[in-house]
Amino acid sequence: MAAHTNSQGPEGNYDPAGNTQMFRAFVDEAETARPAAAAASHRQQASRTGLWLAVVAGLVVVIGAVAWLALR
């Protein structure tokens, strides 16, 4: 059982906590990926806000047209 501690398998999986240098590289990699993910999330949220505004504007137009036809 002790022979399997911190061993690298044939798949290339490794435990970054088993080696300080690999752990630091793992943390640095995660920190550089974080700003890109935040920017993508912000862009997605902005497009979602635009979608909601378009839906609300469309509903206002439809309700206005129905009211105009009903009161005509």
Contacts in CASP RR format, 6 or more apart in sequence:
PFRMAT RR
TARGET T0000
AUTHOR 0000-0000-0000
METHOD contacts of the structure
MODEL  1
MAAHTNSQGPEGNYDPAGNTQMFRAFVDEAETARPAAAAASHRQQASRTG
LWLAVVAGLVVVIGAVAWLALR
6 15 0 8 1.000
6 18 0 8 1.000
6 19 0 8 1.000
8 14 0 8 1.000
14 22 0 8 1.000
16 22 0 8 1.000
16 23 0 8 1.000
16 25 0 8 1.000
16 26 0 8 1.000
17 23 0 8 1.000
END
